């Protein structure tokens, strides 16, 4: 069985740019749990968050910083 972090990363690799709430819904995990794991994964450099107005879009980082990721895409 995959951990929540593995499930989050796998979904973001399949569908980069998901919104925070959509990620929570798709994984059937509370928003607080997703936020907790994403904060840790951002710190570890595994995901990149991009603000889109009032929303947060999430991407797998693939080893790039947020600025490098945004420039590459």
C-alpha positions in Angstrom: 0.0 0.0 0.0 1.3 3.4 -0.9 1.8 6.2 1.6 -0.1 9.4 1.3 3.0 11.2 0.0 3.6 8.5 -2.6 -0.1 8.7 -3.7 0.1 12.5 -3.9 3.3 12.4 -6.0 2.0 9.7 -8.3 -1.2 11.6 -9.0 0.7 14.9 -9.7 3.0 13.0 -12.0 0.0 11.7 -14.0 -1.9 15.1 -13.8 0.5 18.0 -13.1 -1.2 21.3 -12.1 -4.0 19.9 -10.0 -5.6 22.3 -7.5 -5.1 21.6 -3.8 -8.8 20.8 -3.2 -9.0 18.5 -6.3 -6.0 16.6 -5.1 -7.7 16.1 -1.7 -11.0 14.9 -3.4 -9.3 12.6 -5.8 -7.3 10.9 -3.1 -10.1 10.9 -0.6 -7.8 12.5 2.0 -8.6 15.5 4.2 -7.5 18.9 3.0 -5.4 19.3 6.2 -3.6 16.0 5.6 -2.8 16.9 2.0 -1.6 20.4 3.1 0.7 18.7 5.7 2.2 16.3 3.3 2.6 18.9 0.6 4.4 21.3 3.0 6.9 18.5 3.8 7.2 17.6 0.1 7.8 21.2 -0.9 10.5 21.5 1.8 12.1 18.3 0.4 11.9 19.7 -3.2 9.6 17.0 -4.4 6.7 19.2 -5.4 6.3 22.8 -6.6 3.3 25.0 -5.7 2.1 27.8 -8.0 -0.4 30.4 -6.9 -3.2 30.9 -9.5 -5.3 33.7 -8.2 -6.9 32.5 -5.0 -6.0 28.9 -5.8 -2.9 26.7 -5.5 -1.8 24.5 -8.3 0.7 21.7 -7.7 3.4 20.1 -9.8 6.0 17.4 -9.3 9.3 19.3 -9.2 11.5 16.8 -11.0 14.5 18.2 -9.1 13.9 21.8 -10.2 13.3 24.8 -7.9 10.0 26.7 -8.3 11.6 29.4 -10.4 13.4 26.9 -12.7 10.2 24.8 -13.0 8.1 27.8 -14.0 10.7 28.9 -16.6 10.9 25.5 -18.1 7.2 25.1 -18.7 
